[in-house]
């Protein structure tokens, strides 16, 4: 649980703010936007979703996230 909190606390100040959430979302978007055109095509979206699903643990919980 501590690792997850630390990942969500993007700026490392010990609290999770809306800005942390927005920055984290922007990183996910940037990673999924493989052609870097500022938009997600259906193919990019589906590929990103598939990659995230690979990280889920076998116990039904969520696996590692970046």
KAMO-V62586 format. One record per backbone hydrogen bond with DSSP energy under -0.5 kcal/mol. NH is the residue of the N-H (numbers start at 1). CO is the residue of the C=O. E is the energy in kcal/mol with one decimal. If there is no record, write none. Layout:
# KAMO-V62586
nh & co & e
NH & CO & E
NH & CO & E
This chain:
# KAMO-V62586
nh & co & e
5 & 1 & -2.3
6 & 2 & -2.6
7 & 3 & -2.3
8 & 4 & -2.1
9 & 5 & -2.1
10 & 8 & -1.8
12 & 9 & -1.4
17 & 15 & -0.6
21 & 17 & -2.0
22 & 18 & -2.5
23 & 19 & -2.7
24 & 20 & -2.5
25 & 21 & -2.4
26 & 22 & -2.3
27 & 23 & -2.0
28 & 24 & -2.0
29 & 25 & -2.5
30 & 26 & -2.9
31 & 27 & -2.2
32 & 28 & -2.2
33 & 29 & -2.2
34 & 32 & -2.1
36 & 33 & -1.5
41 & 39 & -0.6
45 & 41 & -2.6
46 & 42 & -2.7
47 & 43 & -2.4
48 & 44 & -2.4
49 & 45 & -2.5
50 & 46 & -2.4
51 & 47 & -2.3
52 & 48 & -2.2
53 & 49 & -2.1
54 & 50 & -1.4
55 & 51 & -0.6
55 & 52 & -0.9
56 & 53 & -1.4
57 & 61 & -1.1
60 & 57 & -1.2
64 & 55 & -0.5
